């Protein structure tokens, strides 16, 4: 798909957008969930739902609470831009403005327009106490808005978690959950059903929601969150037709180890690699109704079946060495002597720190953490470490291995607050390397980030 926008429009977009950080979670200043990812004009756009703390007029303080939608985009999966709110429950004519039920959305492109599909609680009609959820559509000339909402939801359906899939021949299909998983063709106007809904019944027993349909090498993948045991895992079926029949194949991702009851996802190809977008409760470990979007690579077997995805902190993409490299989003670590903790429990969006600790009187081997895929580029001289230690010690940074070339050495003095230490580099690798950060002296050192400039 080749969709162009003017240079002026692109400049205005970047002026009004706000940058977000990389690694998992990819959205680091808002709670976000149910990510729907699509590639438009060489950028990945993610349309998630937006978890918020329950306000005074929302009775269920222990439940999901969502009042609007943002859209985020990136051209490298590392640097993300928040384009702001695109739809709000107070601005949609048919939505109950205090329902706080703007759950998982989706968006796609057809006929020169972008169509954003979203569920929400409807305004009760006279004599009604509860109107249930409708699925609405908002339309825009660009993937980031402004979006104009239709006056009424789509007729003939209700429920949550719409997914809009457009086949290679241009035929649009809408699938959603509510009274099971269902799918129907849409008319070319993208606003009306063109077939009766069909139940996707070839799925295992147990609670299911959040369907996402995609196509790869002529195979249709119908994917969905599924409660196999205690919490939702991600599962999938395969077919040679978009409306089935489907054959259940297994799981994409196991249920969360952090006891996040939900998961919700999308799958997209970008620059020749396929990615799984999903959510966990990283920033809210004690309340799983506040979630955060993550991304990891997804791979396929020769027969088209999916290799199960293990969630990572490191995520995807190559990190520039000149950025503040958050080594707490690690690739691997010494499990016994390296811990990850929030910088401040009072504001988890400030992120995490890496805690190196050693109770032995002498070092038998270095205490380490690995962060992979760092691009050092060329023309840099100094290394900076943000750290904290009451007793002091020494941190080393090496390239590619625990005993690899020494890049920088930091002598950490005992201080009562966070400190940035800058030193001349011991060696200056070029190109992409893995980082090994090691505590080689001391009993306790906290590290926030390391950078090379």
Secondary structure, DSSP 8 states (H G I E B T S, - for coil): ------HHHHHHHHHH-EEE--SSSS--SS--EEEEEEEETTEEEEEEE-B----TT-S-TTS--B-EEEEEEESSSSSEEEEEEEEEGGG-TTB-TT--B----EEEEETTEEEEEEEEEB---TT-S---EEEEEEEESSTT---EE-SS--TT---EEEEEEE-TTS-EEEEEESSSEEEEEB-TTSSSBSS--EE---S-SS-EEEEEEEEETTEEEEEEEEESSSSEEEEEEEESSTT---EEEEEEE---TT--S----EEEEETTEEEEEEEE-TT-TT-TTS-EEEEEE-EE-TTS-EE-----SS-SS-EETTS-B-TTS-SEE-TTTEEEEES-TT-GGG-EEEEEE--SSS-SS-EEEEEEEEE--SS--EEEEEEE-SS-EEEEEEESSTTS-EEEEEEE---SS-EEEEEE-S----SEEEEEEEEEEESEEEEEEEEE-
